Amino acid sequence: MSIDNVRRHRALVLKGGTVVDGTGAARFVADVRIEGERIAAVGAHLETQDSDVLGVAGKIVAPGFIDVHTHDDQILLAAPQ
């Protein structure tokens, strides 16, 4: 499901995934509710009424992670010698 699909619907619940939150805390199984482009809730047995539901059991869910991978070639453009 693409982010465009998430934008069109009120909410998406990722059901039963293994949550790794990046804090160093132990992994845990939970649901993650996304409303628009924001994480609205993380917890057990979240409400799914009026939501799209995507079963993610056995998958890692990492809410809030930002992909910061980049290749900064600006130095090559500024000083190509």
N, C-alpha and C positions, 0 to 999 in steps of 0.2 A: 504494500500500500504506500503510495507516494505522499509527500507532504501536501500536494495539491488536493488529494482526497481528504486529508485531515482538515484543511481550510474550509472545505465545502460542508462539512458536517459539524454538528454541535460538539460532539465528543467522540473520542476513541479510547477504549479500554484495552490495554495490553494485559491479558489474563494469565496469571500463573507463571510469570517469568522469574528467573533468578536475578535479583537486583544487586548490582554492584554500584554503590553510590559515590565512590571515589574518596571517602573520608577515612578509609582504612578499617572501617567496621566490617564485621563478618558479612558474607553474602547472605541473603534471605530471599525466600519465595514470597512474591507479592504481586498485586495488580498495580498498574500505573494508568491513571486517567489523564488524558490530554484533551484540553479544550482550546480550540484555535491552535495557536503556536506555543502554548504554555502547559507545563505540567501542573495539573490541578490537585492531584492527590496520589499518594503512594500508600498502599495498605492491603490488608487481607479482605477479600470478598467485597470489593468496591461495587457500588451500584452500577448496573449496566443498562437500566431502562433509558430509552431514547439515545442510545449510544451504539456505535459500531463496536464490535468485539473481535479482537484478534487473539487467538490462542497462541501463547508463546512459551508453553511449558517446555523445559529442557533448553531454553535459549537464555542468553545473557541479556539483560536490559540494563542500560547505563544511563538513567535519566540525568539530564543536566550537563552531560559531557559536551565539550565543544572541541571540534577538530581544529587544533592549532597547527597542524602540519603545514609548513610553507617552504617555499624555495625563494629566498630573497636575493634576486639578481640585480637589485638596484645599484650595488657597488660596481657591477660590470657596465651598467649603462652610464653611470656618473663618471667613472674613471676607467675606460676600457684598456689603457696601457697596461 
